């Protein structure tokens, strides 16, 4: 059984027991979270495709971590113009463990 969940402007294929890193969500570690924007749901035999969402399906999970990703460097440069800008960025994330898919 799997589902495709939309959160943070991205789509994730999830199954029970998966741990995924999504865009920052509000909540403390250990608090429950539910995703209700389900795009595709499959129970192994049938596949439901939402237009735009699948009704009656919810994915329940638990927050297992909050943090920041690795640093990326943003470097802007224009040759022969003495223009250089260097900036770092660390994207915040939330780690979510999928407990159950409720249909």
GROMACS elastic network, one bead per residue, 0.5 to 0.9 nm:
[ bonds ]
;  ai    aj funct       b0    kb
    1    14     6  0.88652   500
    1    15     6  0.64017   500
    1    16     6  0.78247   500
    1    41     6  0.77660   500
    1    42     6  0.55450   500
    1    44     6  0.55020   500
    1    45     6  0.89537   500
    1   101     6  0.79220   500
    2    13     6  0.69114   500
    2    14     6  0.56586   500
    2    16     6  0.75688   500
    2    40     6  0.82955   500
    2    41     6  0.61024   500
    2    42     6  0.54610   500
    2    43     6  0.66714   500
    2    44     6  0.80186   500
    2   101     6  0.76689   500
    3    12     6  0.81816   500
    3    13     6  0.57311   500
    3    14     6  0.54900   500
    3    15     6  0.66991   500
    3    38     6  0.68111   500
    3    39     6  0.74233   500
    3    40     6  0.54566   500
    3    42     6  0.62541   500
    3    43     6  0.86694   500
    3    57     6  0.89878   500
    3    59     6  0.80064   500
    3   101     6  0.77044   500
    4    11     6  0.64904   500
    4    12     6  0.54235   500
    4    14     6  0.61760   500
    4    15     6  0.89938   500
    4    37     6  0.87685   500
    4    38     6  0.58672   500
    4    39     6  0.54565   500
    4    40     6  0.50467   500
    4    41     6  0.65932   500
    5    10     6  0.82930   500
    5    11     6  0.55233   500
    5    12     6  0.52318   500
    5    13     6  0.63921   500
    5    14     6  0.72072   500
    5    35     6  0.70264   500
    5    36     6  0.79345   500
    5    37     6  0.61039   500
    5    39     6  0.60789   500
    5    40     6  0.76157   500
    5    59     6  0.80557   500
    6     9     6  0.66726   500
    6    10     6  0.56374   500
    6    12     6  0.64580   500
    6    35     6  0.80424   500
    6    36     6  0.86662   500
    6    37     6  0.58345   500
    6    38     6  0.64722   500
    6    39     6  0.70325   500
    7    10     6  0.56046   500
    7    11     6  0.64693   500
    7    12     6  0.80247   500
    7    22     6  0.73374   500
    7    23     6  0.75609   500
    7    35     6  0.78312   500
    7    37     6  0.76228   500
    8    11     6  0.82197   500
    8    22     6  0.69905   500
    8    23     6  0.54290   500
    8    24     6  0.79641   500
    8    25     6  0.86316   500
    9    23     6  0.85410   500
   10    22     6  0.83341   500
   10    23     6  0.86388   500
   11    39     6  0.85642   500
   12    20     6  0.83053   500
   12    22     6  0.87326   500
   13    40     6  0.88087   500
   14    17     6  0.85544   500
   14    18     6  0.63933   500
   14    19     6  0.85459   500
   14    20     6  0.81537   500
   14    59     6  0.88114   500
   14    98     6  0.73963   500
   14   101     6  0.89963   500
   15    18     6  0.57568   500
   15    98     6  0.69551   500
   15    99     6  0.86612   500
   15   100     6  0.79873   500
   15   101     6  0.76499   500
   16    19     6  0.89584   500
   16    61     6  0.89525   500
   16    97     6  0.82416   500
   16    98     6  0.53061   500
   16    99     6  0.55453   500
   16   100     6  0.54050   500
   16   101     6  0.67982   500
   17    97     6  0.63074   500
   17    98     6  0.52467   500
   17    99     6  0.58770   500
   17   100     6  0.78243   500
   18    96     6  0.81597   500
   18    97     6  0.56755   500
   18    98     6  0.54114   500
   18    99     6  0.80717   500
   19    64     6  0.84618   500
   19    95     6  0.65834   500
   19    96     6  0.54783   500
   19    98     6  0.63510   500
   20    94     6  0.81817   500
   20    95     6  0.55853   500
   20    96     6  0.54393   500
   20    97     6  0.65577   500
   20    98     6  0.80836   500
   21    24     6  0.87394   500
   21    65     6  0.89424   500
   21    93     6  0.61355   500
   21    94     6  0.55608   500
   21    96     6  0.63894   500
   22    25     6  0.78034   500
   22    92     6  0.89705   500
   22    93     6  0.56656   500
   22    94     6  0.54433   500
   22    95     6  0.64322   500
   22    96     6  0.74692   500
   23    91     6  0.82310   500
   23    92     6  0.67793   500
   23    94     6  0.61182   500
   23    95     6  0.88058   500
   24    66     6  0.76664   500
   24    67     6  0.85299   500
   24    91     6  0.85428   500
   24    92     6  0.56490   500
   24    94     6  0.50240   500
   24    95     6  0.86973   500
   25    66     6  0.86241   500
   25    93     6  0.75366   500
   25    94     6  0.60646   500
   26    94     6  0.85953   500
   27    30     6  0.84850   500
   27    31     6  0.63916   500
   27    32     6  0.83964   500
   27    33     6  0.83655   500
   27    63     6  0.74829   500
   27    66     6  0.89243   500
   28    31     6  0.56675   500
   28    32     6  0.89595   500
   28    63     6  0.69986   500
   28    64     6  0.85647   500
   28    65     6  0.81945   500
   28    66     6  0.80238   500
   29    32     6  0.87559   500
   29    62     6  0.78389   500
   29    63     6  0.51184   500
   29    64     6  0.52917   500
   29    65     6  0.57211   500
   29    66     6  0.72418   500
   30    62     6  0.59031   500
   30    63     6  0.52565   500
   30    64     6  0.59474   500
   30    65     6  0.83044   500
   31    61     6  0.87303   500
   31    62     6  0.57672   500
   31    63     6  0.57367   500
   31    64     6  0.83290   500
   32    60     6  0.73198   500
   32    61     6  0.58253   500
   32    63     6  0.63953   500
   33    59     6  0.85084   500
   33    60     6  0.59939   500
   33    61     6  0.52503   500
   33    62     6  0.56269   500
   33    63     6  0.70138   500
   33    96     6  0.83204   500
   34    58     6  0.67240   500
   34    59     6  0.56540   500
   34    61     6  0.61106   500
   34    62     6  0.83517   500
   35    38     6  0.72959   500
   35    58     6  0.59306   500
   35    59     6  0.51159   500
   35    60     6  0.64523   500
   35    61     6  0.80927   500
   36    53     6  0.85533   500
   36    54     6  0.87566   500
   36    55     6  0.87163   500
   36    56     6  0.86807   500
   36    57     6  0.69181   500
   36    59     6  0.65845   500
   36    60     6  0.88002   500
   37    52     6  0.87765   500
   37    53     6  0.60349   500
   37    54     6  0.75776   500
   37    55     6  0.89104   500
   37    57     6  0.85648   500
   37    58     6  0.77995   500
   37    59     6  0.88251   500
   38    41     6  0.71499   500
   38    49     6  0.89066   500
   38    50     6  0.73623   500
   38    52     6  0.85469   500
   38    53     6  0.54749   500
   38    54     6  0.55926   500
   38    55     6  0.80426   500
   38    57     6  0.68941   500
   38    58     6  0.71894   500
   38    59     6  0.79721   500
   39    48     6  0.84609   500
   39    49     6  0.62327   500
   39    50     6  0.51310   500
   39    51     6  0.77273   500
   39    52     6  0.65842   500
   39    53     6  0.50224   500
   39    54     6  0.58980   500
   40    47     6  0.71877   500
   40    48     6  0.57415   500
   40    50     6  0.59907   500
   40    53     6  0.77253   500
   40    54     6  0.66863   500
   41    46     6  0.83426   500
   41    47     6  0.57837   500
   41    48     6  0.51593   500
   41    49     6  0.66254   500
   41    50     6  0.82744   500
   41    54     6  0.73242   500
   41    57     6  0.77401   500
   41   103     6  0.86924   500
   42    45     6  0.70117   500
   42    46     6  0.57281   500
   42    48     6  0.62498   500
   42    49     6  0.87271   500
   43    46     6  0.59766   500
   43    47     6  0.69258   500
   43    48     6  0.89388   500
   43   103     6  0.89725   500
   44    47     6  0.76577   500
   48    54     6  0.69820   500
   49    52     6  0.81493   500
   49    53     6  0.76093   500
   49    54     6  0.64710   500
   50    55     6  0.75819   500
   51    54     6  0.69923   500
   54    57     6  0.64244   500
   55    58     6  0.86292   500
   55   103     6  0.88563   500
   56   102     6  0.81411   500
   56   103     6  0.59051   500
   57   101     6  0.73088   500
   57   102     6  0.56501   500
   58   100     6  0.85728   500
   58   101     6  0.60698   500
   58   102     6  0.52125   500
   58   103     6  0.65487   500
   59    98     6  0.72877   500
   59    99     6  0.78972   500
   59   100     6  0.61238   500
   59   102     6  0.60922   500
   59   103     6  0.86154   500
   60    97     6  0.87769   500
   60    98     6  0.61680   500
   60    99     6  0.57749   500
   60   100     6  0.54082   500
   60   101     6  0.62454   500
   60   102     6  0.74896   500
   61    96     6  0.62949   500
   61    97     6  0.54088   500
   61   100     6  0.68579   500
   61   101     6  0.88124   500
   62    95     6  0.86052   500
   62    96     6  0.55718   500
   62    97     6  0.53537   500
   62    98     6  0.66179   500
   62    99     6  0.70260   500
   63    66     6  0.78975   500
   63    94     6  0.70403   500
   63    95     6  0.59800   500
   63    97     6  0.64026   500
   63    98     6  0.89715   500
   64    94     6  0.77783   500
   64    95     6  0.55292   500
   64    96     6  0.56053   500
   64    97     6  0.64795   500
   65    93     6  0.83719   500
   65    94     6  0.58042   500
   65    96     6  0.71497   500
   66    92     6  0.75985   500
   66    93     6  0.60035   500
   66    95     6  0.62011   500
   67    91     6  0.85666   500
   67    92     6  0.56949   500
   67    93     6  0.55247   500
   67    94     6  0.65234   500
   67    95     6  0.81492   500
   68    71     6  0.84274   500
   68    90     6  0.58242   500
   68    91     6  0.54959   500
   68    93     6  0.57514   500
   68    94     6  0.85286   500
   69    72     6  0.87979   500
   69    89     6  0.89791   500
   69    90     6  0.55362   500
   69    91     6  0.53944   500
   69    92     6  0.62246   500
   69    93     6  0.69361   500
   70    89     6  0.84027   500
   70    90     6  0.60134   500
   70    91     6  0.77019   500
   71    88     6  0.63557   500
   71    89     6  0.55193   500
   71    91     6  0.78261   500
   72    87     6  0.85372   500
   72    88     6  0.57103   500
   72    89     6  0.54515   500
   72    90     6  0.65982   500
   72    91     6  0.88789   500
   73    86     6  0.69752   500
   73    87     6  0.58412   500
   73    89     6  0.65092   500
   74    85     6  0.79174   500
   74    86     6  0.58009   500
   74    87     6  0.50739   500
   74    88     6  0.59058   500
   74    89     6  0.75136   500
   75    84     6  0.72053   500
   75    85     6  0.56450   500
   75    87     6  0.64242   500
   75    88     6  0.85569   500
   76    83     6  0.77404   500
   76    84     6  0.56029   500
   76    85     6  0.50393   500
   76    86     6  0.65269   500
   76    87     6  0.87163   500
   77    81     6  0.86625   500
   77    82     6  0.81802   500
   77    83     6  0.56521   500
   77    85     6  0.66705   500
   77    86     6  0.88111   500
   78    81     6  0.58824   500
   78    82     6  0.70460   500
   78    83     6  0.54150   500
   78    84     6  0.68637   500
   79    82     6  0.69414   500
   79    83     6  0.73181   500
   79    84     6  0.89090   500
   80    83     6  0.80118   500
   81    84     6  0.87964   500
   98   101     6  0.79188   500
